[in-house]
Amino acid sequence: MFSKRGSPMEVLDPQERLRILTNYSNAVEVDPNVPPKRYYRSGVEMVRMANTYLNEGSLENAYVLYMKYMTLFIEKIRKHPDFASVPSGLKAANTNQLREILPKTEKLKAQLLEQYKHEYNAFLEEKKRREKLQAEHNRKQSAQDDKMRELKQDVASTTDSWLDAPIIPITTNLESIKYPDDDTTASVSNRNRSSPTVNSYPNIHSAPSIDRSNKPSSILSSTLRAGLRPVRIPGKVMATFLLLAQKNTMNNIETCGILAGALERHSLIITHVILPKQKGTADSCMTMNEEEIFDYQDQHNLITIGWIHTHPTQTAFLSSVDLHTHCPYQLLMPEAIAVVCAPKYNETGFFILTPDYGVDFIANCKQTGFHPHPTDPPLFMNADHVKIDPTAPLEVLDLR
């Protein structure tokens, strides 16, 4: 573990490192405004992603998702005001899933502890190597400093001898100067060449560079630390969606769809656009029969990565209703995106709530319908983690 300026610092003890990872994993809250069935649906996708991470060997990410799942459904979901309304079949399936995940998570915990111990020991060995290199460097530097001091003393002594030399009258013939202890006549030019110069100093080498490329692992994996995983979206999504929404757009009615796909190598890949049954107005859109979407996603092993909708007559931005619509997506997956297509202005926006402010603000906002929000600091931002792939394939399911 290194400080921000790159100076080495102690890596955490393996037990402490695991404790911090576990605490991070337990940071799950339930929004009473989000229907509990939405959480159960998201739980299915969490397990799906965790299994993918496990198969790819990304143990930390798998452990975090399994722990979040257990925290959500063993402890937090029971505090939801509508928990009693959850169908018994859904609860039973969730209980069976928990029975499978518990031993799997315990095994992962043991594996991570062994991994942390190995990395900690490797860090200690690297630390010893660095200290040995630094001690050798200090020894050489000290020897060079001693030589420099001796040289300075010699130069000072030579300078003193020059100062003690007899003063030459200004009328003296410089070509015939006799120097002390020297029977020969020397010219000024030859005398100057015999004086010490910089080139006569010993060669002072620069300090040896220390290899810092083998830094010890940090508390969390690079995926967790680096922020949002990239979301890859086929380039044809927007044009295809606008074509399907064209009739509504001409009638000034919004259209919405679900963006679904898979997790592959720490990237979220959008492969499907699903248009559910819906009711739209000039500035809103509400999905219906969401069970149809869930069944299709389960059949094709798809996770929800975001949503897309049109603004028939407005520019591309997130309205107050859009912010509240998107918040549950991002609470359950930080990378979840909202795509806004504004055909009148030929604009497309890829947005997320600001992670450091917007998510918490909207999650705690109890107002409904269109209502004003503060704009400073901003509540949403461009989703810079979105990568458009012009050649990626796309499947469309229109359930309307």
KEKE-3310 file (N, C-alpha, C; in steps of 0.2 Angstrom, whole numbers, plus 5000, padded with zeros to 4 digits):
npx = (5004:5003:5007:4998:5008:5017:5027:5033:5023:5017:5009:4993:4989:4984:4972:4966:4965:4955:4945:4941:4937:4926:4918:4916:4908:4897:4890:4876:4860:4842:4830:4815:4806:4808:4801:4800:4801:4808:4821:4823:4823:4835:4844:4845:4852:4864:4869:4871:4881:4891:4894:4900:4911:4918:4921:4930:4940:4941:4942:4940:4930:4919:4917:4913:4901:4893:4893:4886:4874:4870:4869:4859:4848:4847:4847:4843:4832:4821:4817:4810:4796:4786:4788:4781:4772:4779:4779:4777:4783:4793:4801:4804:4812:4823:4828:4833:4843:4851:4856:4864:4874:4880:4890:4898:4903:4910:4920:4927:4931:4941:4950:4953:4960:4971:4977:4979:4989:4999:5002:5006:5017:5025:5026:5033:5045:5049:5050:5061:5071:5071:5075:5088:5094:5093:5101:5114:5115:5116:5128:5137:5135:5139:5153:5156:5153:5163:5174:5172:5173:5186:5192:5188:5195:5208:5208:5206:5217:5227:5223:5226:5240:5242:5238:5248:5259:5273:5270:5268:5276:5268:5276:5283:5291:5280:5283:5295:5293:5298:5293:5290:5301:5303:5314:5313:5307:5291:5277:5263:5252:5255:5255:5242:5236:5240:5233:5220:5205:5188:5187:5196:5190:5183:5172:5156:5143:5125:5112:5107:5093:5077:5068:5051:5040:5035:5023:5014:4998:4983:4970:4957:4953:4959:4948:4938:4944:4947:4935:4921:4916:4919:4906:4900:4892:4882:4884:4873:4862:4855:4850:4842:4833:4827:4820:4811:4804:4798:4784:4778:4786:4782:4770:4772:4775:4784:4795:4802:4815:4823:4840:4850:4862:4878:4891:4908:4924:4927:4920:4904:4893:4882:4869:4856:4841:4826:4809:4797:4779:4770:4766:4765:4768:4770:4781:4785:4786:4780:4783:4776:4769:4782:4786:4787:4798:4808:4807:4811:4824:4830:4829:4838:4850:4853:4858:4852:4858:4855:4844:4834:4827:4816:4816:4805:4802:4811:4828:4843:4844:4842:4827:4818:4809:4816:4828:4824:4818:4830:4838:4836:4841:4855:4858:4858:4867:4882:4887:4876:4867:4859:4851:4847:4838:4836:4828:4823:4833:4844:4852:4861:4862:4872:4870:4873:4869:4878:4891:4896:4887:4874:4867:4865:4857:4845:4841:4836:4827:4810:4800:4788:4783:4785:4797:4806:4824:4840:4854:4867:4879:4880:4867:4868:4878:4889:4891:4906:4911:4906:4907:4906:4903:4905:4903:4897:4886:4867:4852:4835:4820:4803:4790:4778)
npy = (4994:5011:5028:5043:5051:5042:5037:5024:5014:5006:4990:4984:4973:4956:4951:4963:4969:4960:4963:4976:4975:4967:4975:4985:4978:4976:4987:4991:4998:5000:5007:5013:5018:5011:4997:4981:4970:4973:4974:4960:4955:4962:4955:4943:4946:4951:4939:4932:4940:4939:4925:4925:4933:4925:4913:4919:4921:4932:4935:4944:4953:4944:4940:4952:4955:4943:4945:4957:4953:4943:4952:4960:4952:4944:4953:4967:4969:4965:4976:4983:4993:4987:4973:4962:4961:4954:4940:4923:4913:4919:4923:4910:4905:4914:4911:4898:4901:4908:4898:4891:4901:4904:4894:4895:4908:4908:4899:4907:4918:4912:4908:4921:4926:4918:4922:4936:4934:4929:4939:4949:4944:4944:4957:4961:4955:4962:4974:4973:4971:4983:4991:4986:4990:5003:5005:5002:5011:5023:5020:5021:5034:5041:5038:5045:5058:5060:5059:5071:5081:5079:5083:5096:5102:5100:5109:5121:5122:5123:5135:5143:5143:5149:5162:5166:5168:5178:5195:5202:5215:5228:5232:5221:5210:5198:5187:5182:5177:5169:5155:5150:5137:5133:5131:5134:5144:5149:5152:5162:5157:5143:5141:5143:5132:5122:5124:5118:5111:5109:5097:5089:5084:5070:5058:5060:5050:5048:5045:5028:5021:5016:5002:5003:4996:4984:4985:4982:4974:4984:4988:4985:4977:4981:4984:4987:4999:5007:5013:5016:5002:4999:5002:4995:4999:4994:5003:5004:5005:5017:5022:5011:5011:5024:5022:5012:5020:5030:5032:5035:5047:5056:5058:5066:5058:5050:5036:5021:5010:4995:4992:4978:4965:4957:4953:4954:4950:4961:4971:4979:4973:4978:4970:4968:4977:4980:4983:4986:4983:4998:5015:5031:5049:5066:5070:5059:5042:5026:5009:4993:4977:4970:4958:4951:4956:4951:4937:4935:4940:4931:4919:4921:4924:4937:4953:4969:4984:4997:5010:5017:5031:5042:5060:5068:5082:5090:5094:5083:5078:5075:5075:5079:5069:5059:5058:5052:5040:5034:5032:5020:5011:5014:5013:5000:4996:5003:5007:5008:5016:5030:5033:5046:5051:5063:5067:5079:5088:5082:5075:5065:5059:5052:5047:5048:5048:5060:5052:5056:5065:5066:5054:5050:5062:5061:5049:5052:5061:5064:5069:5068:5066:5080:5091:5105:5104:5107:5114:5115:5108:5098:5086:5076:5069:5067:5051:5045:5033:5025:5016:5017:5004:5002:4991:4981:4967:4967:4964:4965:4966:4968:4971:4977)
npz = (5000:4995:4998:4993:4987:4983:4991:5001:5012:5027:5023:5026:5040:5036:5043:5046:5034:5028:5037:5034:5020:5022:5030:5020:5011:5019:5018:5015:5010:5012:5002:5006:4997:4986:4978:4987:4979:4968:4974:4977:4964:4959:4967:4962:4950:4956:4962:4950:4944:4954:4953:4940:4942:4951:4943:4935:4943:4951:4966:4976:4972:4969:4982:4989:4982:4986:5000:5001:4996:5006:5017:5013:5012:5023:5033:5030:5021:5028:5036:5027:5024:5016:5017:5021:5010:5001:4990:4995:4988:4982:4993:4998:4987:4988:5001:4998:4990:4998:5007:4998:4995:5008:5013:5002:5002:5015:5011:5002:5010:5017:5007:5003:5014:5015:5003:5006:5016:5009:5000:5010:5016:5005:5003:5014:5012:5000:5006:5015:5005:4999:5010:5011:4999:5001:5012:5007:4997:5005:5012:5001:4997:5009:5008:4997:5001:5010:5002:4995:5005:5008:4996:4995:5006:5001:4990:4997:5004:4994:4988:4999:4999:4987:4990:4999:4991:4985:4982:4966:4958:4948:4937:4934:4923:4916:4909:4914:4927:4942:4950:4967:4974:4961:4948:4935:4921:4919:4908:4909:4903:4903:4917:4921:4916:4924:4936:4947:4941:4937:4931:4937:4949:4958:4950:4953:4956:4952:4963:4965:4956:4964:4962:4961:4955:4959:4968:4984:4985:4987:4999:4992:4977:4960:4953:4962:4967:4957:4953:4943:4933:4916:4904:4890:4875:4861:4846:4838:4846:4850:4837:4833:4844:4843:4831:4834:4843:4836:4832:4844:4847:4837:4841:4852:4864:4877:4876:4883:4888:4893:4896:4895:4898:4900:4912:4909:4911:4920:4913:4909:4897:4886:4878:4874:4871:4879:4877:4887:4891:4892:4898:4892:4892:4888:4895:4903:4907:4911:4916:4913:4918:4923:4926:4914:4909:4918:4917:4904:4905:4914:4907:4897:4904:4908:4915:4922:4916:4914:4908:4895:4887:4878:4874:4867:4863:4870:4876:4879:4895:4913:4920:4935:4938:4931:4938:4950:4945:4940:4951:4959:4951:4951:4964:4966:4957:4954:4941:4933:4919:4912:4897:4887:4873:4862:4849:4842:4844:4840:4849:4861:4877:4890:4906:4924:4941:4952:4960:4973:4978:4971:4972:4985:4989:4980:4984:4997:4995:4997:4989:4976:4958:4947:4952:4960:4961:4969:4960:4962:4972:4957:4952:4943:4930:4916:4909:4910:4909:4899:4885:4867:4856:4839:4831:4839:4842:4843:4851:4851:4860:4859:4869:4869)
capx = (5000:5007:5003:4997:5014:5021:5031:5031:5020:5016:5003:4989:4989:4979:4966:4963:4963:4949:4939:4939:4933:4919:4914:4914:4903:4891:4887:4870:4854:4836:4826:4808:4802:4809:4797:4804:4801:4814:4827:4823:4825:4842:4847:4846:4857:4870:4872:4874:4888:4896:4896:4904:4918:4921:4923:4935:4946:4941:4939:4937:4923:4914:4916:4909:4894:4890:4892:4880:4868:4868:4867:4853:4842:4846:4846:4841:4826:4816:4815:4807:4789:4782:4791:4775:4769:4783:4776:4780:4787:4799:4805:4807:4818:4828:4831:4837:4849:4856:4859:4870:4879:4883:4896:4903:4906:4915:4926:4930:4934:4947:4954:4956:4964:4977:4980:4982:4995:5005:5004:5009:5024:5029:5028:5039:5052:5051:5052:5068:5075:5072:5079:5095:5097:5094:5107:5120:5115:5118:5135:5141:5134:5143:5159:5157:5153:5169:5179:5171:5175:5194:5194:5187:5200:5214:5207:5206:5224:5230:5221:5230:5247:5243:5238:5255:5264:5275:5266:5272:5275:5265:5280:5287:5290:5277:5286:5301:5291:5300:5288:5293:5303:5303:5319:5311:5303:5285:5273:5256:5247:5256:5254:5235:5234:5242:5228:5215:5199:5182:5188:5200:5186:5181:5166:5150:5137:5119:5109:5104:5085:5074:5062:5045:5035:5031:5019:5009:4991:4979:4964:4953:4956:4959:4941:4935:4947:4947:4929:4916:4918:4917:4900:4901:4886:4883:4883:4866:4857:4851:4846:4837:4828:4823:4816:4805:4800:4796:4777:4777:4789:4778:4764:4775:4775:4790:4796:4807:4817:4828:4847:4852:4868:4882:4897:4913:4931:4926:4916:4897:4892:4875:4868:4849:4836:4820:4804:4791:4773:4772:4761:4769:4765:4774:4787:4786:4785:4779:4783:4770:4771:4789:4788:4789:4805:4812:4807:4816:4831:4832:4830:4844:4855:4854:4858:4850:4864:4853:4838:4835:4821:4816:4813:4802:4803:4816:4835:4845:4845:4838:4822:4817:4807:4821:4833:4821:4818:4837:4841:4836:4846:4862:4859:4860:4873:4885:4888:4870:4867:4852:4852:4842:4838:4832:4828:4822:4839:4849:4856:4860:4865:4873:4871:4873:4869:4885:4892:4898:4881:4867:4864:4862:4852:4839:4838:4833:4822:4804:4795:4786:4781:4790:4798:4813:4830:4846:4858:4874:4882:4876:4865:4869:4884:4890:4894:4912:4913:4902:4911:4902:4906:4901:4902:4894:4879:4862:4846:4829:4814:4798:4785:4773)
capy = (5000:5017:5035:5047:5054:5037:5035:5017:5014:4999:4987:4982:4966:4952:4951:4970:4970:4957:4966:4982:4972:4964:4981:4988:4974:4976:4994:4991:5001:4998:5013:5011:5020:5006:4991:4975:4965:4976:4971:4953:4955:4964:4950:4937:4948:4951:4932:4931:4944:4936:4919:4927:4935:4919:4909:4923:4921:4939:4933:4950:4956:4939:4940:4958:4954:4938:4948:4962:4949:4941:4958:4963:4948:4941:4958:4974:4969:4964:4982:4987:4993:4982:4967:4957:4960:4949:4933:4918:4909:4923:4922:4903:4905:4918:4907:4892:4904:4910:4892:4890:4906:4905:4890:4897:4914:4906:4897:4913:4921:4908:4909:4928:4927:4915:4927:4942:4932:4928:4946:4953:4941:4946:4964:4962:4953:4968:4980:4971:4972:4990:4994:4984:4994:5010:5006:5002:5018:5027:5019:5024:5041:5043:5038:5050:5064:5060:5061:5078:5085:5079:5087:5103:5104:5101:5115:5126:5122:5125:5142:5147:5143:5155:5169:5167:5169:5185:5200:5204:5222:5228:5233:5215:5206:5192:5182:5179:5175:5163:5153:5147:5130:5131:5135:5135:5150:5147:5157:5163:5152:5136:5141:5143:5125:5118:5125:5113:5112:5105:5090:5085:5082:5063:5057:5059:5046:5049:5040:5022:5021:5010:4999:5003:4993:4979:4988:4977:4975:4988:4984:4982:4975:4987:4985:4991:5005:5011:5017:5012:4997:5002:5000:4995:4999:4994:5009:5004:5005:5023:5023:5006:5013:5029:5019:5009:5025:5035:5033:5039:5053:5060:5060:5069:5053:5047:5029:5019:5003:4992:4990:4972:4962:4953:4955:4950:4953:4968:4976:4977:4973:4979:4966:4968:4982:4977:4988:4983:4986:5005:5021:5037:5055:5071:5071:5054:5035:5021:5002:4989:4970:4970:4951:4948:4957:4947:4931:4935:4940:4925:4914:4923:4925:4944:4958:4975:4988:5004:5011:5022:5034:5048:5067:5070:5089:5093:5092:5078:5079:5071:5079:5077:5062:5054:5057:5047:5034:5031:5031:5013:5007:5016:5011:4993:4995:5010:5009:5009:5022:5032:5036:5050:5052:5069:5068:5086:5092:5077:5074:5059:5059:5046:5050:5044:5053:5061:5047:5059:5069:5065:5047:5051:5067:5059:5043:5054:5066:5061:5072:5064:5070:5085:5096:5107:5101:5112:5112:5116:5104:5095:5080:5071:5070:5063:5044:5044:5026:5022:5015:5015:4999:5003:4984:4976:4965:4970:4960:4969:4963:4973:4968:4982)
capz = (5000:4995:4999:4986:4984:4980:4996:5003:5019:5029:5021:5032:5042:5032:5046:5046:5027:5027:5040:5030:5015:5025:5032:5014:5008:5023:5017:5010:5013:5008:5001:5007:4991:4981:4980:4989:4973:4964:4977:4976:4957:4959:4971:4957:4946:4960:4962:4943:4943:4958:4950:4935:4945:4954:4938:4932:4948:4954:4972:4980:4969:4971:4990:4990:4980:4990:5006:5000:4995:5012:5021:5011:5012:5030:5038:5029:5018:5033:5038:5022:5026:5012:5017:5022:5004:4996:4989:4999:4984:4981:4999:4998:4982:4991:5006:4995:4987:5004:5009:4994:4996:5014:5013:4996:5005:5020:5008:4999:5015:5019:5002:5003:5020:5013:4998:5009:5020:5004:4998:5015:5017:4999:5004:5019:5008:4996:5011:5017:4999:4998:5015:5010:4994:5003:5016:5002:4994:5010:5013:4995:4997:5014:5006:4992:5004:5014:4997:4993:5010:5008:4990:4997:5010:4997:4986:5001:5006:4988:4988:5004:4996:4982:4993:5003:4987:4985:4977:4960:4956:4942:4932:4933:4917:4917:4905:4917:4934:4945:4956:4973:4973:4954:4945:4928:4920:4916:4905:4912:4900:4906:4924:4921:4914:4930:4941:4948:4937:4939:4928:4942:4954:4957:4947:4958:4953:4954:4967:4961:4957:4967:4958:4964:4951:4963:4974:4987:4984:4991:5002:4988:4970:4956:4950:4967:4969:4951:4952:4939:4928:4909:4901:4883:4872:4854:4843:4835:4851:4849:4831:4833:4849:4840:4826:4837:4847:4831:4832:4850:4846:4832:4845:4858:4869:4878:4875:4887:4887:4898:4894:4898:4895:4905:4915:4906:4912:4923:4909:4908:4890:4884:4872:4873:4872:4880:4877:4890:4890:4895:4897:4891:4892:4884:4899:4908:4904:4916:4913:4916:4918:4923:4927:4908:4908:4922:4914:4898:4907:4917:4902:4893:4909:4907:4920:4920:4916:4914:4904:4889:4885:4873:4876:4861:4861:4874:4875:4883:4902:4917:4924:4942:4938:4928:4943:4954:4941:4939:4958:4961:4946:4953:4971:4965:4952:4953:4934:4929:4916:4909:4891:4885:4866:4860:4842:4840:4844:4838:4855:4865:4883:4894:4912:4930:4947:4954:4966:4979:4981:4968:4974:4992:4989:4977:4988:5003:4993:4997:4985:4970:4953:4945:4958:4959:4964:4968:4954:4964:4967:4952:4954:4938:4926:4910:4911:4906:4909:4894:4879:4862:4851:4833:4828:4843:4840:4847:4851:4853:4862:4860:4872:4869)
cpx = (5004:5003:5002:5003:5019:5026:5029:5028:5018:5009:4999:4990:4983:4972:4962:4961:4956:4943:4937:4935:4926:4915:4911:4908:4896:4887:4881:4864:4848:4832:4819:4804:4803:4805:4802:4805:4807:4821:4828:4826:4833:4846:4849:4852:4864:4873:4875:4881:4893:4899:4901:4911:4922:4924:4929:4941:4946:4938:4936:4931:4918:4912:4911:4902:4890:4888:4886:4874:4865:4866:4860:4847:4842:4844:4841:4834:4820:4813:4811:4799:4784:4784:4786:4772:4773:4780:4780:4785:4794:4804:4808:4813:4824:4832:4835:4843:4854:4859:4865:4876:4883:4890:4901:4906:4911:4921:4930:4934:4941:4952:4957:4961:4971:4981:4983:4988:5001:5007:5008:5016:5028:5031:5033:5045:5054:5053:5060:5073:5077:5076:5087:5098:5098:5100:5114:5121:5118:5125:5139:5141:5138:5150:5161:5157:5160:5175:5178:5174:5183:5196:5193:5193:5207:5214:5208:5214:5228:5229:5225:5237:5248:5242:5244:5260:5266:5271:5271:5271:5272:5270:5284:5286:5287:5280:5292:5299:5294:5296:5292:5295:5303:5309:5318:5307:5297:5281:5266:5252:5248:5254:5246:5233:5236:5237:5223:5209:5194:5183:5192:5196:5184:5174:5161:5144:5131:5116:5106:5096:5083:5068:5056:5039:5031:5028:5015:5002:4988:4974:4959:4956:4955:4952:4938:4937:4947:4941:4924:4919:4916:4910:4900:4894:4886:4881:4876:4861:4852:4847:4841:4831:4824:4818:4810:4801:4797:4789:4776:4780:4785:4772:4766:4774:4782:4790:4802:4809:4822:4834:4849:4858:4871:4888:4903:4920:4931:4923:4909:4896:4884:4874:4861:4846:4829:4814:4798:4785:4773:4766:4766:4765:4771:4781:4788:4784:4785:4779:4778:4772:4778:4791:4790:4796:4810:4813:4812:4823:4834:4833:4836:4850:4858:4854:4856:4856:4861:4846:4839:4828:4822:4814:4811:4803:4808:4823:4837:4847:4841:4834:4822:4814:4812:4826:4830:4820:4825:4840:4841:4841:4853:4863:4861:4866:4876:4886:4882:4869:4860:4854:4846:4843:4834:4832:4827:4829:4845:4854:4855:4865:4866:4875:4871:4872:4876:4886:4893:4892:4874:4864:4861:4856:4845:4836:4835:4828:4815:4798:4794:4784:4787:4791:4805:4818:4836:4850:4866:4875:4878:4873:4866:4875:4884:4893:4900:4914:4910:4907:4907:4906:4902:4899:4899:4887:4874:4856:4841:4823:4808:4792:4778:4766)
cpy = (5006:5023:5038:5049:5049:5034:5029:5018:5007:4996:4984:4974:4962:4952:4958:4971:4967:4960:4972:4980:4970:4970:4985:4984:4974:4983:4994:4994:5000:5005:5011:5013:5015:4999:4985:4970:4967:4974:4964:4951:4956:4959:4944:4940:4949:4944:4930:4934:4941:4929:4920:4929:4929:4914:4913:4923:4928:4938:4939:4952:4951:4939:4946:4957:4949:4941:4953:4958:4946:4946:4960:4959:4944:4947:4964:4974:4968:4970:4986:4987:4989:4975:4961:4956:4955:4942:4928:4914:4913:4923:4915:4902:4908:4914:4901:4895:4906:4904:4890:4895:4906:4901:4893:4904:4913:4903:4902:4917:4918:4909:4916:4929:4924:4920:4933:4940:4932:4935:4950:4950:4944:4953:4965:4960:4959:4974:4979:4973:4979:4993:4992:4988:5001:5011:5006:5008:5023:5027:5022:5032:5044:5043:5043:5057:5065:5062:5069:5082:5085:5084:5095:5106:5105:5107:5121:5127:5125:5133:5146:5148:5149:5161:5171:5168:5176:5189:5202:5211:5223:5229:5227:5212:5199:5186:5178:5178:5169:5161:5150:5139:5128:5135:5136:5141:5147:5153:5157:5158:5145:5136:5140:5136:5121:5119:5119:5115:5108:5097:5086:5082:5074:5063:5056:5056:5048:5044:5034:5023:5015:5008:4999:5000:4988:4981:4983:4979:4980:4984:4981:4981:4981:4989:4989:4998:5010:5015:5012:5008:5000:4998:5000:4994:4999:5001:5010:5005:5011:5024:5017:5008:5019:5027:5016:5014:5030:5037:5038:5046:5058:5062:5064:5065:5050:5039:5027:5012:5001:4990:4984:4969:4957:4956:4951:4954:4960:4973:4974:4978:4973:4975:4966:4975:4979:4982:4984:4986:4993:5010:5027:5043:5060:5071:5065:5047:5030:5014:4998:4981:4968:4962:4948:4950:4953:4940:4930:4935:4934:4919:4915:4925:4932:4948:4965:4980:4996:5004:5017:5025:5040:5055:5069:5077:5093:5091:5086:5080:5075:5075:5076:5070:5057:5053:5052:5040:5030:5029:5024:5009:5008:5014:5003:4991:5002:5012:5010:5015:5023:5036:5040:5052:5058:5071:5075:5090:5088:5076:5067:5060:5053:5048:5045:5050:5054:5056:5050:5064:5067:5059:5048:5056:5064:5053:5046:5059:5062:5064:5067:5069:5075:5090:5099:5104:5107:5109:5113:5114:5100:5088:5074:5073:5066:5056:5043:5037:5022:5022:5013:5010:4999:4996:4979:4974:4967:4966:4965:4965:4968:4970:4972:4979)
cpz = (5000:4996:4993:4983:4981:4985:4999:5011:5020:5026:5027:5033:5038:5036:5046:5039:5026:5031:5037:5024:5017:5027:5025:5011:5012:5022:5012:5014:5009:5008:5002:5001:4985:4982:4982:4983:4969:4967:4976:4968:4956:4962:4966:4952:4950:4961:4955:4942:4948:4956:4944:4937:4948:4949:4934:4937:4951:4961:4976:4978:4970:4978:4992:4988:4984:4997:5006:4999:5002:5017:5019:5012:5019:5035:5036:5026:5022:5036:5033:5024:5022:5012:5017:5015:4999:4996:4993:4995:4982:4987:5000:4993:4985:4997:5004:4993:4993:5006:5005:4994:5002:5014:5008:4999:5010:5017:5005:5004:5017:5014:5002:5008:5018:5007:5001:5013:5015:5002:5003:5016:5011:5000:5009:5016:5004:5000:5013:5011:4998:5003:5014:5005:4996:5008:5012:4999:4999:5012:5007:4995:5003:5012:5001:4995:5008:5008:4995:4998:5010:5002:4992:5001:5006:4993:4991:5003:5000:4987:4993:5002:4991:4985:4997:4998:4986:4980:4972:4958:4949:4936:4930:4926:4918:4914:4909:4925:4936:4951:4961:4971:4966:4951:4938:4927:4916:4914:4909:4909:4903:4913:4925:4920:4920:4936:4941:4944:4939:4937:4933:4948:4953:4954:4953:4955:4956:4959:4963:4962:4960:4963:4962:4960:4955:4969:4977:4985:4989:4995:4998:4981:4966:4953:4955:4968:4963:4949:4948:4934:4921:4907:4893:4880:4865:4851:4840:4840:4850:4843:4831:4838:4846:4835:4829:4841:4842:4831:4838:4849:4842:4836:4851:4864:4870:4877:4880:4886:4892:4894:4898:4895:4900:4907:4912:4907:4914:4919:4909:4901:4889:4878:4870:4875:4873:4881:4881:4889:4894:4894:4897:4890:4888:4888:4904:4904:4910:4913:4917:4915:4918:4924:4920:4906:4912:4920:4908:4900:4910:4912:4898:4898:4908:4914:4918:4921:4916:4910:4899:4888:4881:4877:4869:4858:4865:4873:4879:4890:4906:4921:4931:4943:4936:4934:4948:4951:4941:4946:4960:4957:4949:4960:4971:4961:4951:4946:4930:4926:4914:4903:4889:4877:4865:4853:4839:4839:4842:4843:4858:4871:4887:4901:4918:4935:4949:4960:4973:4982:4978:4971:4980:4992:4986:4982:4995:5001:4993:4993:4978:4964:4951:4950:4957:4963:4964:4963:4956:4971:4962:4954:4949:4934:4920:4912:4907:4905:4903:4888:4873:4857:4845:4830:4832:4841:4845:4846:4854:4854:4863:4863:4872:4865)
residu = (MET:PHE:SER:LYS:ARG:GLY:SER:PRO:MET:GLU:VAL:LEU:ASP:PRO:GLN:GLU:ARG:LEU:ARG:ILE:LEU:THR:ASN:TYR:SER:ASN:ALA:VAL:GLU:VAL:ASP:PRO:ASN:VAL:PRO:PRO:LYS:ARG:TYR:TYR:ARG:SER:GLY:VAL:GLU:MET:VAL:ARG:MET:ALA:ASN:THR:TYR:LEU:ASN:GLU:GLY:SER:LEU:GLU:ASN:ALA:TYR:VAL:LEU:TYR:MET:LYS:TYR:MET:THR:LEU:PHE:ILE:GLU:LYS:ILE:ARG:LYS:HIS:PRO:ASP:PHE:ALA:SER:VAL:PRO:SER:GLY:LEU:LYS:ALA:ALA:ASN:THR:ASN:GLN:LEU:ARG:GLU:ILE:LEU:PRO:LYS:THR:GLU:LYS:LEU:LYS:ALA:GLN:LEU:LEU:GLU:GLN:TYR:LYS:HIS:GLU:TYR:ASN:ALA:PHE:LEU:GLU:GLU:LYS:LYS:ARG:ARG:GLU:LYS:LEU:GLN:ALA:GLU:HIS:ASN:ARG:LYS:GLN:SER:ALA:GLN:ASP:ASP:LYS:MET:ARG:GLU:LEU:LYS:GLN:ASP:VAL:ALA:SER:THR:THR:ASP:SER:TRP:LEU:ASP:ALA:PRO:ILE:ILE:PRO:ILE:THR:THR:ASN:LEU:GLU:SER:ILE:LYS:TYR:PRO:ASP:ASP:ASP:THR:THR:ALA:SER:VAL:SER:ASN:ARG:ASN:ARG:SER:SER:PRO:THR:VAL:ASN:SER:TYR:PRO:ASN:ILE:HIS:SER:ALA:PRO:SER:ILE:ASP:ARG:SER:ASN:LYS:PRO:SER:SER:ILE:LEU:SER:SER:THR:LEU:ARG:ALA:GLY:LEU:ARG:PRO:VAL:ARG:ILE:PRO:GLY:LYS:VAL:MET:ALA:THR:PHE:LEU:LEU:LEU:ALA:GLN:LYS:ASN:THR:MET:ASN:ASN:ILE:GLU:THR:CYS:GLY:ILE:LEU:ALA:GLY:ALA:LEU:GLU:ARG:HIS:SER:LEU:ILE:ILE:THR:HIS:VAL:ILE:LEU:PRO:LYS:GLN:LYS:GLY:THR:ALA:ASP:SER:CYS:MET:THR:MET:ASN:GLU:GLU:GLU:ILE:PHE:ASP:TYR:GLN:ASP:GLN:HIS:ASN:LEU:ILE:THR:ILE:GLY:TRP:ILE:HIS:THR:HIS:PRO:THR:GLN:THR:ALA:PHE:LEU:SER:SER:VAL:ASP:LEU:HIS:THR:HIS:CYS:PRO:TYR:GLN:LEU:LEU:MET:PRO:GLU:ALA:ILE:ALA:VAL:VAL:CYS:ALA:PRO:LYS:TYR:ASN:GLU:THR:GLY:PHE:PHE:ILE:LEU:THR:PRO:ASP:TYR:GLY:VAL:ASP:PHE:ILE:ALA:ASN:CYS:LYS:GLN:THR:GLY:PHE:HIS:PRO:HIS:PRO:THR:ASP:PRO:PRO:LEU:PHE:MET:ASN:ALA:ASP:HIS:VAL:LYS:ILE:ASP:PRO:THR:ALA:PRO:LEU:GLU:VAL:LEU:ASP:LEU:ARG)
# end
